[in-house]
Each structure stands twice: as structure tokens, then as C-alpha cells.
Amino acid sequence: MCVVDELVERVDGRDRVLGVVGRREAVREGWLHRVAVTVCRDERGRILVHRRSEQVSRFPGLHEVQVGGAANVGESYEQAAARELAEELGIRALPRLLFTFVNRSGLSPHWLGVHEAVVPDAVVPDSGEVAWHGWLTGPELRSALLKWPFTPDSHEVLSRYAKTPWPE
């Protein structure tokens, strides 16, 4: 499997661009860079949860409550979130940026832009990225968080996202 290194913007503690580096180098060196994710809700308020494919390089087989990835050079958080929704779920949507923060719970520290989008129930995930997906109510998600293995980012995103309106 050939993995091409993405180019990302290395940023400082105030999210200002310092230069362009490879994402693998940013992760290895612990350099801050930008990542954009979206928590997807349906019209009924359920949250989309998915299990990552065993073939992905980061956190294979773990569950997530967000869809996303690294922001490309020159790309805003919103642009990156929309691109990732299209790539991973086949959805064209305009995610709404909720907040950004320095996330230290993943492979390396990074600025994380957390978005929300209301999306159709019928998503078509990229099978190379997503092994399973389902829509969970708030209580179902809270139960799953105790039983299923989730990515570290999922717990951090949800703890902050819970301060926004939570589905019942």
C-alpha cells in the first residue's frame, strides 16, 4: 500500500502559519498543524458514528463520532471539513464551524476545527476509510462510548461538543 504524504501548514500556538511541511513530519516532530472534523447529525438529531477501516494508517478499527482529516495548504477549516465530508461520506454539505482548540489527545498535537452538519440519513461511506456506520441517539451514543473502542479525538471532541445543544 503506497501512502502519499500530505502537505500541511505548520502553525503556532495562535494558529498562525509558520510554513509548509509533510504531515508525517509534523506528526513525528509534534508540530502543530490543522485538522478539520465534522460531527454529523440527521434531521432527528441522531449522531453518525462510524468504525474506521482496518486499512487506514491512523487508529484502524476504532470508532469515531467525527469525520475529517488534515487541512490542505491554503485551505480553511470549513473548506477542509466540506472536502472530507465529500471524500469520506459522499456528502455535499456546508459544515458550520463550532470551535477550534489545540488537541493533544491524538497521535500528535494539532489545531482541531470542530464543525457540525445536518446530513441525509443515506450516506455512502468510502469503504477504504469506513468499515461500518450507524446513527445513534444521545443515550445510545453515551452507552456506546462506554462499550466500544473510540479514537482519542472522539472523546475530546464529544466532551467539548456536549456544551453545544445535545440530542435527546
FENQUI-V832652 format. One record per residue. N is the residue number from 1. RES is the residue in three letters. SS is DSSP state (~ for helix, > for strand, _ for the rest). OMEGA is omega as a letter, one per 40 degrees, with the letter a starting at -180 (none if undefined). BURIAL is I if it has 24 or more other ideal C-beta (glycine too) atoms within 12 Angstrom, else O. Layout:
n->(N;N)
res->(RES;RES)
ss->(SS;SS)
omega->(OMEGA;OMEGA)
burial->(BURIAL;BURIAL)
This chain:
n->(1;2;3;4;5;6;7;8;9;10;11;12;13;14;15;16;17;18;19;20;21;22;23;24;25;26;27;28;29;30;31;32;33;34;35;36;37;38;39;40;41;42;43;44;45;46;47;48;49;50;51;52;53;54;55;56;57;58;59;60;61;62;63;64;65;66;67;68;69;70;71;72;73;74;75;76;77;78;79;80;81;82;83;84;85;86;87;88;89;90;91;92;93;94;95;96;97;98;99;100;101;102;103;104;105;106;107;108;109;110;111;112;113;114;115;116;117;118;119;120;121;122;123;124;125;126;127;128;129;130;131;132;133;134;135;136;137;138;139;140;141;142;143;144;145;146;147;148;149;150;151;152;153;154;155;156;157;158;159;160;161;162;163;164;165;166;167;168)
res->(MET;CYS;VAL;VAL;ASP;GLU;LEU;VAL;GLU;ARG;VAL;ASP;GLY;ARG;ASP;ARG;VAL;LEU;GLY;VAL;VAL;GLY;ARG;ARG;GLU;ALA;VAL;ARG;GLU;GLY;TRP;LEU;HIS;ARG;VAL;ALA;VAL;THR;VAL;CYS;ARG;ASP;GLU;ARG;GLY;ARG;ILE;LEU;VAL;HIS;ARG;ARG;SER;GLU;GLN;VAL;SER;ARG;PHE;PRO;GLY;LEU;HIS;GLU;VAL;GLN;VAL;GLY;GLY;ALA;ALA;ASN;VAL;GLY;GLU;SER;TYR;GLU;GLN;ALA;ALA;ALA;ARG;GLU;LEU;ALA;GLU;GLU;LEU;GLY;ILE;ARG;ALA;LEU;PRO;ARG;LEU;LEU;PHE;THR;PHE;VAL;ASN;ARG;SER;GLY;LEU;SER;PRO;HIS;TRP;LEU;GLY;VAL;HIS;GLU;ALA;VAL;VAL;PRO;ASP;ALA;VAL;VAL;PRO;ASP;SER;GLY;GLU;VAL;ALA;TRP;HIS;GLY;TRP;LEU;THR;GLY;PRO;GLU;LEU;ARG;SER;ALA;LEU;LEU;LYS;TRP;PRO;PHE;THR;PRO;ASP;SER;HIS;GLU;VAL;LEU;SER;ARG;TYR;ALA;LYS;THR;PRO;TRP;PRO;GLU)
ss->(_;_;_;_;_;_;>;>;>;>;>;_;_;_;_;_;>;>;>;>;>;>;~;~;~;~;~;~;~;_;_;_;>;>;>;>;>;>;>;>;>;_;_;_;_;_;>;>;>;>;>;>;_;_;_;_;_;_;_;_;_;_;>;>;_;_;>;>;>;>;_;_;_;_;_;_;~;~;~;~;~;~;~;~;~;~;~;~;~;_;_;_;_;_;_;>;>;>;>;>;>;>;>;_;_;_;_;_;_;>;>;>;>;>;>;>;>;>;_;_;_;_;_;_;_;_;_;_;_;>;>;>;>;>;>;>;_;~;~;~;~;~;~;~;~;~;~;_;_;>;_;~;~;~;~;~;~;~;~;~;~;_;_;_;_;_;_;_)
omega->(a;i;i;i;i;i;a;i;i;a;a;a;i;i;i;a;i;a;a;i;i;a;i;i;i;i;a;a;a;a;i;i;a;i;i;i;i;i;a;i;i;a;a;i;i;a;i;i;i;i;a;i;i;a;a;a;a;i;i;i;i;i;i;i;a;i;i;a;a;i;i;i;i;a;i;i;a;i;i;i;i;i;a;i;i;a;a;a;a;a;i;a;i;a;a;i;i;a;i;i;i;a;i;a;a;i;i;i;i;i;a;i;a;a;i;i;i;a;i;i;a;i;i;a;i;a;i;a;a;i;a;i;i;i;a;i;i;i;i;i;i;i;a;a;i;a;a;i;i;i;i;i;a;a;a;i;a;a;i;a;a;i;i;a;a;i;i;none)
burial->(O;O;O;O;O;I;O;I;I;I;I;O;O;O;O;O;O;O;O;O;I;O;I;O;O;I;I;O;O;O;I;I;I;I;I;I;I;I;I;I;I;I;O;O;O;I;I;I;I;I;I;I;I;O;O;I;O;I;I;O;O;I;I;I;I;I;I;I;I;I;I;I;O;O;I;O;I;I;O;I;I;I;I;I;I;I;I;I;I;O;I;O;I;O;I;O;I;I;I;I;I;I;I;O;O;I;I;I;I;I;I;I;I;I;I;I;I;I;I;O;O;O;I;O;I;I;O;O;I;I;O;O;I;I;I;I;O;I;O;O;I;O;O;I;I;O;O;I;O;I;I;I;I;I;I;I;I;I;O;I;I;O;O;O;O;O;I;O)
